[in-house]
Structures are given as C-alpha cells and as structure tokens.
Amino acid sequence: MRAFLLSLLVLGASPAHADPATERYAPAQLRVANDLLESARAAAARGDSALAGRLAWQASFDARLAWGMSDSPQLRSEAAEVGTAASALIKRLAAR
C-alpha cells in the first residue's frame, strides 16, 4: 500500500484537494477498477496471462484515478487496496 501511495505522489497524481466536479464520480471509477481487477483474476485463472496483465494494468490505473478524484479517506484506502492487488497480480504474471 505504501508503494502505491508513494507512486501516486511521485507521479503527481495526488492533488491537494479533489475537484468537487469530479469527486462525485470517484465511487463509480473505483467500481470500474474493482471490476477490471476481478476480470484480470478470472483471465489469469483461465491461463490468459496477456489479457490478465492488460486488465490488471488498467485496474491499477483506474484505482489511481479514483484515488486522485476524492478526498475521502475510506475511498482512497479502497483505491489503494485495489491498486496494490492489481500490482501484485502484474508482478505474479511477470514472474511466470
């Protein structure tokens, strides 16, 4: 989780405060990230590593986006968990 949050800071994806115009969409963005992560896990279970990697990368990206769209500690925590899980899946796939 720390590595994920640190990458957000390094990449400049963490605004001082979320834009109220986009903050309301953060929960939907997080659902997209969760759905992509589940699809990535299913693809990995089927042995489709290429698709799983692409989906996991997209899940990680969408989790970072959701994190930056909100100031909510709960949403940011959930986004960090999704991002961390997606990164772990990517590393596991790369090690195969």
ZALUMKE-800825 format. One line per 3 residues: number of its first residue (from 1); for each residue x, y, z of N, C-alpha, C. Coordinates in steps of 0.001 Angstrom, whole numbers, plus 500000, padded with zeros to 6 digits. Each point is the difference from the previous one (the first is absolute). Layout:
NUM) X,Y,Z,X,Y,Z,X,Y,Z | ...
END
This chain:
1) 500820,498821,500000,499180,501179,500000,500876,501259,500000 | 501047,499989,500790,500881,501172,500043,500623,500276,498648 | 500416,498936,499327,500612,500173,498677,499005,500613,499025
4) 498759,499569,500078,498952,500546,499129,499790,501480,500282 | 499881,500360,501260,499794,501410,500347,501220,500837,499639 | 501190,499428,500204,501215,500722,499633,500044,500240,498498
7) 499584,498985,499216,500004,500195,498546,499028,501091,499593 | 498896,500127,500728,499057,501080,499698,500650,501360,500223 | 500744,500102,501088,500651,501271,500297,501100,500296,498988
10) 500769,498997,499653,501097,500184,499050,499470,500384,498625 | 498918,499361,499591,499437,500276,498685,499169,501273,499963 | 499815,500610,501156,499235,501239,500037,498507,499784,499830
13) 499516,498812,500311,498589,499699,499815,499168,500345,501229 | 500616,500601,500989,499255,500294,501214,499831,501504,500175 | 498890,500545,499562,499772,501425,500160,499844,500338,501477
16) 500232,501264,500347,499846,500420,501381,498577,499727,500485 | 499042,500280,499145,498600,499726,500302,499311,499551,498722 | 499100,499054,500173,499264,499501,498835,499068,501090,499474
19) 499815,500006,498712,499095,500930,499350,498567,499555,500287 | 499177,500870,500580,498617,499606,500300,499222,499527,498768 | 500378,500493,498847,499294,499602,498779,500276,498543,499640
22) 501147,499484,500396,500322,498609,499683,499877,499068,501196 | 500023,500531,501202,499974,499164,501192,498767,499099,500058 | 498898,500469,499505,498773,499195,500049,500093,498754,499121
25) 500932,499995,499042,500168,498846,499114,501041,499000,500506 | 500681,500334,501070,501054,499129,500529,499485,498612,500385 | 498843,499875,500655,499522,498648,500320,499749,499152,498747
28) 499472,500594,498962,499770,499259,498754,501337,499595,499380 | 500981,500882,500049,501323,499688,499461,500634,498844,500774 | 499794,499990,501312,500527,498917,500819,499303,498680,499673
31) 498694,500039,499728,499286,498783,499595,500567,499461,498688 | 500306,500893,499082,500612,499581,498731,501336,499294,500282 | 500809,500590,500876,501291,499392,500342,499809,498620,500624
34) 499040,499883,500902,499711,498705,500625,499559,498969,498972 | 499116,500414,499102,499511,499089,498951,501143,499534,499107 | 500876,500917,499639,501146,499642,499166,500940,499035,500726
37) 500193,500226,501286,500858,499110,500775,499402,498595,500047 | 498700,499907,500205,499351,498685,500011,500107,499317,498638 | 499842,500772,498947,500158,499436,498652,501434,499543,499766
40) 500957,500752,500518,501409,499620,499870,500267,498699,500744 | 499449,499876,501185,500177,498761,500767,499379,498812,499267 | 498832,500205,499422,499336,498918,499256,500834,499609,498776
43) 500540,500982,499298,500834,499710,498833,501256,499246,500420 | 500586,500383,501126,501191,499305,500488,499667,498554,500361 | 498837,499798,500601,499588,498640,500372,499786,499125,498765
46) 499579,500622,498906,499809,499263,498737,501316,499771,499263 | 501059,500635,500479,501296,499862,499356,500279,501030,498931 | 499148,501004,499871,500198,501055,499006,500798,501141,500634
49) 501299,499791,500106,500865,500962,500691,500052,501361,499318 | 499981,500007,498673,500078,501275,499276,498783,500867,500321 | 498816,499422,499919,498787,500757,500316,499984,500386,501471
52) 500378,499074,500861,500021,500287,501436,500914,501179,500309 | 501165,500038,499362,500933,501102,500221,499438,501337,499557 | 499366,500009,498832,499399,501254,499508,498881,500469,500925
55) 499151,499070,500423,498891,500365,500879,500499,500459,501370 | 501015,499334,500516,500560,500395,501296,500640,501390,499906 | 500701,500263,498891,500592,501330,499821,498904,501062,499973
58) 498918,499729,499270,498901,500960,499916,499335,500181,501363 | 499858,498911,500757,499429,500090,501346,500863,500891,500887 | 501312,499834,499898,500916,500822,500776,499863,501476,499628
61) 499943,500254,498705,499841,501372,499519,498693,500617,500504 | 498902,499254,499870,498705,500527,500433,499927,500183,501510 | 500689,499145,500751,500054,500177,501454,500747,501288,500353
64) 501111,500266,499292,500731,501257,500234,499134,501201,499645 | 499259,499871,498928,499117,501082,499590,498929,500246,501061 | 499365,498955,500488,498982,500138,501047,500601,500635,501246
67) 501212,499574,500362,500675,500550,501182,500171,501511,499862 | 500409,500434,498821,500229,501427,499778,498728,500821,499874 | 498896,499325,499751,498726,500703,499818,499297,500312,501313
70) 500494,499474,501108,499284,500125,501261,500927,500366,501144 | 499432,500665,500985,500707,500286,501247,499574,499026,501098 | 499069,499115,499700,499463,499067,500994,501068,498991,500419
73) 500329,499956,501290,500987,499022,500458,499563,498555,499720 | 498719,499708,500141,499515,498648,499752,500150,499630,498521 | 499585,500894,499113,500110,499709,498572,501468,499884,499593
76) 500827,500880,500521,501422,499943,499670,500632,498704,500498 | 499574,499553,501169,500509,498741,500531,499584,498828,499105 | 498744,499986,499588,499515,498943,499113,500718,500051,498649
79) 500217,501192,499497,500707,500145,498726,501436,499498,500129 | 500638,500294,501119,501364,499522,500220,500037,498473,500071 | 498990,499404,500614,499938,498534,500078,499856,499380,498607
82) 499128,500581,499186,499818,499492,498635,501291,500160,499208 | 500612,501160,500109,501252,500243,499286,501106,499054,500434 | 500085,499751,501286,501012,499083,500522,499743,498580,499507
85) 498738,499572,500018,499654,498657,499528,500287,499855,498503 | 499695,501034,499245,500271,499963,498557,501497,499932,499740 | 500770,500772,500734,501460,499973,499837,500569,498638,500368
88) 499470,499399,501048,500456,498668,500406,499689,498966,498920 | 498837,500115,499391,499639,499078,498928,500928,500186,498793 | 500294,501237,499670,500908,500285,498888,501364,499365,500271
91) 500524,500166,501210,501307,499426,500362,499952,498481,499937 | 498902,499417,500488,499876,498547,499980,499964,499485,498562 | 499298,500704,499138,499926,499595,498588,501361,500133,499324
94) 500734,501045,500335,501303,500233,499389,501009,498944,500423 | 499802,499436,501186,500938,498999,500514,499802,498634,499348 | 498899,499818,499305,499714,498695,499366,500895,499745,498836
END
